[in-house]
């Protein structure tokens, strides 16, 4: 049986920033999962546009602390990208 790990959302924002963070985390061997299903919602009277180009990034629970630290360092401009 395959063990299913719990995932925690680590970022919710623009597609551009999510792409940068995803590549950064993957460079530290952290597997990142992307969810962009929040882009729009269909309803009976038309399409309600939500957070256009919004992307949520998820990581496994066991690497969440390390991923959060990497993102904090990135936002503090610790990396020369």
C-alpha angles and dihedrals in degrees: 000000000000115000111232115216123211114247125212126202110244103173138020117181148081122354092238095055091042090055091052092048093046093053091045093051092045089053086062090051093255114144111229127197121204128211118185097162093116094076097103143347126218116223134169095266099045142291118322109207111216126178098347111220090001116158129188118206122207132192133186115272094242093061098036095104093050092046092049090052092050091050091047090051090049092051090048087055094244093143125069099225 
